[in-house]
Amino acid sequence: MSTQTTGQSSNSLSLKLRNNWLPILSLVIVVIVVAVAVPSFFQPSNLLNVGRQSAIVGVIAIGMTFVVLTGGIDLSVGSILALSGVTTALLINNGLVVPLAVVAGLLVGVAAGVVNGIGVAVLKVQPFIMTLATMVAIQGVSLRLTDGGPKQFENLNAFFDFIGSGSVLGIPGPFLVFLLVAVMGILALRYLAFGRFIYAIGGSMEAARLSGVQTTRTVIIAYSISGLCAALAGVMTAARLGVGDPTAGSLSNLDAITAVVIGGTSLMGGIGGAVGTVFGAILLAILSNIMNLLGISPFDQQIVKGAVIVIAVLIAARAGVRRFRERRTDAPKAATTRAPAVSAPVSK
């Protein structure tokens, strides 16, 4: 019995490594190259800065993972980030206590996610078109509320300060929030029935529906989670900057998608997970930090990120084709090794 359990654990670990080999290998290669080219990268203060840089994109990317696993995409996360921060700032300036202002900012993100989910699951609008429309509309709302400029506010709340720029034992507060969100995402996708429904929808929407999965509700919840994570990132950004900026997060959607893709989640849905997204977000932060240390222009950094997306998609696509072929090859073997059914003897 113990031998069987050990074998199952070994197979599970092997499967996890196979599914996340791209971000793990990429991270190892980058660390080795950095150790040679940029020794100053490993200074403690810089490593903490990397963690802080990965937090905002990482939180958004965890929520984006739920949507991408269903075969969708959410381009509105950057606008939701800005609107959440603006909402929180305006409510604080109007005398609302910080905790309630934060909750209101988060609810704005959930509401936007519900709108996206209804558009995709109920109205059958393509995710790209639906979230592109809400991205533009939400950005317009943020600009209207602020008259196009940032709104400063006074932060007197310790927890609010912690999620923006605080720390515990030297570890940045935003990074700890990112890790907490990541753990919750990993557990939800791996152990909850909802997580299995997400993968089933990404594999085949029709097959999932015929299997009894509430596809409409699941897709709406997935987009709501994406909106909630984007709103949380918006609150964190506002807490760090001390302003609600309607133009904040303008490229957050691209960075989040990049982190998800680098993490091995297929844009076709059904393959990937939050573990890879964590590696992808950290790897993206490391790349940005290295380029900053090397003095590379921010414009050139965008070119590099674009190239990274293309390479990651190509590798992930080839990996997906390989897995599909393995499944087709293993299916006949499993059928032939299955024990034949034994019919019950007919009594005379």
BELUR-V504331 format. One line per field, one symbol per residue. phi: phi as a letter, one per 40 degrees, with the letter a starting at -180 (. if undefined). psi: psi as a letter, one per 30 degrees, with the letter a starting at -180 (. if undefined). A space follows every 10 residues. Layout:
phi=???
psi=???
This chain:
phi=.ccccccccc cccccccccb cccccccccc ccccdccbcc dccdcccccc dccccccccc ccccddcccc gbabcccccc dccccccccc ccccgccddc cccccccccc cccccccccc cccgcddccc ccccdccccc cccccbfgbc bcacbbbccc ccccacabfg cdddcccdcc cccccccccc bccdcccdcc cccacccccc cgcccccccc cccccccccc cccccccccc cgacbcbcgc bccccccccc cdcgccccgg bhiccccccc cccccccccc ccccgccdcc cccccccccc cccccccccc cccccccccc cccccccccc cbcccccc
psi=eeeeeeeeee eeeeeeeefg eeeeeeeeee eeeeeeeiff egkeeeeeee eeefeeeeee eeeeeeeeff galjffeeee eeeeeeeeee eefggkleee eeeeeeeeee eeeeeeeeee eefhkkeeee feeeeeeeee eeeefghglk jllkjgkeee eefegaljhf kkeeeeeeee eeeeeeeefe fleeeeeeee eeejeeeeef ggkieeeeee eeeeeeeeee eeeeeeeeee fgljjfgkgf geeeeeeeee eefgkkfflf kalfeeeeee eeeeeeeeee eeefgkkeee eeeeeeeeee eeeeeeeeee eeeeeeeeef eeeeeffkkk kjkkkkk.
